[in-house]
Amino acid sequence: MTALQNRRILLAAHPDGRPLPSDFRTETVQVPEPGDGELLLEILYLSLDPYMRTRMNAGATYAESVPLGGVMLGATVARVRHSRHPDWRDGDIVLSYSGWQEYAISDGSGLRRIDPSVAPISTALGVLGMTGFTAYVGLEEIGRPVPGETVVVAAASGAVGSIVGQIARIRGARAVGIAGGAAKCSYVKDELGFDAVIDHRAPDFAEQLRAACPDGIDVYFENVGGKVLEAVKPLLNQFARIPVCGLISQYSDQATDASISLSDTLFKSLTVRGFIQTDFIERHQAAFLEQAAQWIKDGELRWREDVVDGLDSAPAAFIGMLDGQNFGKLVVRVRD
Ligand code: NDP
């Protein structure tokens, strides 16, 4: 054992609807020594993402749930503190899947080396990580916008949506964002360069969306579900594509499942396709990393992070994100 103490956050209870602080529990344990072929990681950044809410439920969804008493899962950027693995050296910066804790032991599997010269290392959790990749594959593989088409994306100031709209514009499409509140809307339009943005909290949201899409909607990148989908449905064009990426408005309230009917799908020849980004990693991740790095270098891709300090901030920040309180990719700076 080392003298190091590891603080970690566990799932204490399955939430009933919206998660509560009492659904989490913090404990401190001693950090073990890495064995032969292992490395000790110290976590620098932890990613907080909406999918974690689905993993807090008792039943599995598309992936296993966190067991009660288990460490909350999540992607992390870590520094190799002590390597006993031939492929890794002390000081290497890596992407790992170490969860809500300060230290982790790894056998090296699933680690990815991060090149700090491309962008700040925390972007390996966002624009150059899972959320950027999700936007890229969902749009390029399913949405497939062509120049002049209209692409609508909700949660447009967020980690996935912000990248969807920017790639849509790079591809020559018209990007219409949906976001919550004036500050997020002005960021989406003025800083990210979307062609239009609508506040989903406006009382006349559906009418504003219609006015912003005079030629209808060719691609609707679904991130939220619920009333946003209801407003989008009548505006969908013949042959519209709907990459179903997320349904955040329903994660804590599964009773409100908004849907597209088979008649809509038939009569408008829609393509509605759900996807999980991990299914695309093998074939597309290398191309994505190269392309995204180039877009960043060329100034074509912008991003925004919402950084909270300290592991103890994670539960409140996570709960806030489900209510739209984050502004940009939410990450916890676990250690400087
Ligand atoms: P964001 O950074 O966009 O944060 C979530 C945002 O969702 C909030 O800030 C809020 O923005 C918006 N939101 C929350 N509740 C509602 C609501 N009721 N109605 C409308 N908007 C709401 O998160 P991500 O970019 O990381 O994730 C976006 C979506 O993509 C999620 O559904 C997530 O689960 C999904 N996802 C799917 C993946 C896959 O492989 N399929 C991989 C990664 C993410 P605002 O204040 O603007 O409303």
Residues whose N, C-alpha, C, O or C-beta is under 5 A from the ligand:
A	BS01	NDP	D49 P50 Y51 T131 T134 A155 G158 A159 V160 G161 I178 A179 G180 K184 N223 V224 V244 C245 G246 L247 I248 S249 F275 I276 Q277 M321 L322 D323 G324 Q325 N326 G328 K329
